[in-house]
Amino acid sequence: MGVEKRFLYSKEYWHGNSRDGVVVNGDGYHYYRMSEDGLIMEAYEVYEKEDGEEIVNILPEMVLIDWFKDLGFQDYEILDFIAENEFERIKSRIPPISA
């Protein structure tokens, strides 16, 4: 029997330009699935357009980044912890990749 891995699900508020260049000086959230010791396993950027549509972008450059060692945080203070189903809802909003 293996030990079941537990993950932390969180979101972090951001202000600035979106990854896709659509939002300039806007607001949104970064959503993370992290190991218990702070290694980011999945990351997404989310913002809302003026019409209320939620846009989700993958943040591949954040995968396997350590919240503490690589980003220099001392704790999780700036993160809001969320339920796994909220994270999965965001993940499900990723547009399909067309070939």
C-alpha positions in Angstrom: 0.0 0.0 0.0 1.3 3.4 -1.0 0.9 6.6 0.9 -1.8 8.8 -0.6 -0.4 12.2 -1.7 -2.3 15.2 -0.5 -2.4 18.4 -2.3 -3.1 22.0 -1.4 -5.4 24.0 -3.6 -5.1 27.8 -3.5 -5.6 31.0 -5.4 -3.5 34.2 -5.3 -4.7 37.6 -6.4 -2.7 39.4 -9.1 -2.8 42.8 -10.7 -1.2 43.7 -14.0 -1.1 42.4 -17.5 -2.6 39.0 -18.4 -0.4 36.3 -20.0 -2.4 36.5 -23.3 -2.1 40.3 -23.5 -5.8 40.9 -23.4 -5.9 42.5 -20.0 -3.6 45.5 -19.2 -3.5 46.7 -15.6 -6.2 44.3 -14.8 -7.0 41.9 -11.9 -7.3 38.2 -11.6 -6.2 35.1 -9.8 -3.5 32.5 -10.1 -4.8 29.1 -9.1 -2.3 26.5 -7.8 -2.3 22.8 -7.1 0.7 22.3 -4.8 2.3 19.5 -2.8 2.1 19.8 0.9 5.7 21.1 1.0 5.1 23.9 -1.5 6.0 22.4 -5.0 3.6 23.8 -7.6 2.1 20.9 -9.7 -0.4 22.9 -11.8 -0.9 26.6 -12.3 -3.6 28.7 -14.1 -4.2 32.4 -14.6 -7.8 33.6 -14.4 -9.4 36.9 -15.2 -12.8 38.1 -16.1 -13.6 40.1 -19.3 -15.9 43.1 -19.2 -18.8 40.9 -20.4 -18.3 38.6 -17.4 -16.7 35.8 -19.3 -14.0 34.0 -17.3 -10.7 33.5 -19.2 -8.3 30.8 -18.1 -4.7 30.4 -19.2 -2.2 27.7 -18.3 1.0 28.9 -16.6 3.5 26.2 -17.5 6.4 28.2 -16.3 5.1 27.8 -12.7 5.1 24.0 -12.8 7.7 22.4 -10.5 8.5 25.8 -8.9 8.9 25.7 -5.2 6.8 28.3 -3.3 9.5 28.6 -0.7 12.9 27.8 -2.2 12.3 29.3 -5.7 9.8 32.1 -5.0 11.2 33.0 -1.6 8.0 33.0 0.5 8.2 32.3 4.2 4.6 31.0 4.4 1.3 30.8 2.6 -0.1 34.1 3.9 -0.9 35.6 0.5 -2.8 32.5 -0.7 -6.5 31.8 -0.2 -7.0 28.1 0.2 -9.9 26.7 -1.8 -11.7 23.4 -2.3 -10.5 20.9 -4.8 -13.7 21.3 -6.8 -13.2 25.0 -7.3 -9.7 24.3 -8.7 -11.2 21.6 -10.9 -13.9 24.0 -12.2 -11.1 26.5 -13.2 -9.1 23.7 -14.8 -12.2 22.6 -16.8 -12.4 26.1 -18.4 -9.1 25.6 -20.3 -10.0 25.8 -24.0 -9.2 22.6 -26.0 -6.0 22.6 -28.0 -6.8 22.5 -31.7 -4.5 20.5 -33.9 
